[in-house]
């Protein structure tokens, strides 16, 4: 029995340690981007947010819609965390609250502050999508 307990403990601590090291070693770059809001929105979908299916996560860009201004600018990517939108901090908001902020914005240029982790494997996602 003690062997089983010790292996369970070491597996739990190894898993916790790997989570912490990934977060602490991930370098991130913050970008300020201006996108054109049209009647259809900003051209991307969000995932995460407070109370999401996977727990409280940062609001990140999930998908970029074809033909949208955000696709044409190529400055935002899936996985980018949205820190600020038109001067409003986005941390701690639900995805629904974030969409209400986006919907309430007038059409025209919108300034977005995003954080991109530099350790995102771009080739892997491209290969998985094809």
MOKAVEN-V455479 format. One record per residue. N is the residue number from 1. RES is the residue in three letters. OMEGA is omega as a letter, one per 40 degrees, with the letter a starting at -180 (none if undefined). Layout:
N RES OMEGA
N RES OMEGA
//
This chain:
1 UNK a
2 UNK i
3 UNK a
4 UNK i
5 UNK a
6 UNK i
7 UNK i
8 UNK i
9 UNK a
10 UNK i
11 UNK a
12 UNK a
13 UNK i
14 UNK i
15 UNK i
16 UNK a
17 UNK a
18 UNK i
19 UNK a
20 UNK a
21 UNK i
22 UNK a
23 UNK a
24 UNK a
25 UNK a
26 UNK i
27 UNK i
28 UNK i
29 UNK i
30 UNK i
31 UNK i
32 UNK a
33 UNK i
34 UNK i
35 UNK i
36 UNK i
37 UNK i
38 UNK a
39 UNK i
40 UNK i
41 UNK a
42 UNK i
43 UNK i
44 UNK i
45 UNK a
46 UNK i
47 UNK a
48 UNK a
49 UNK i
50 UNK i
51 UNK i
52 UNK a
53 UNK a
54 UNK a
55 UNK i
56 UNK a
57 UNK i
58 UNK i
59 UNK a
60 UNK i
61 UNK a
62 UNK a
63 UNK i
64 UNK a
65 UNK i
66 UNK i
67 UNK a
68 UNK i
69 UNK a
70 UNK i
71 UNK a
72 UNK a
73 UNK a
74 UNK a
75 UNK i
76 UNK a
77 UNK i
78 UNK a
79 UNK i
80 UNK i
81 UNK i
82 UNK a
83 UNK a
84 UNK a
85 UNK a
86 UNK i
87 UNK i
88 UNK i
89 UNK a
90 UNK a
91 UNK i
92 UNK i
93 UNK i
94 UNK i
95 UNK i
96 UNK i
97 UNK i
98 UNK i
99 UNK i
100 UNK i
101 UNK a
102 UNK a
103 UNK a
104 UNK a
105 UNK i
106 UNK i
107 UNK a
108 UNK a
109 UNK i
110 UNK i
111 UNK a
112 UNK i
113 UNK a
114 UNK i
115 UNK i
116 UNK i
117 UNK a
118 UNK a
119 UNK i
120 UNK i
121 UNK a
122 UNK a
123 UNK a
124 UNK a
125 UNK i
126 UNK a
127 UNK a
128 UNK a
129 UNK a
130 UNK none
//
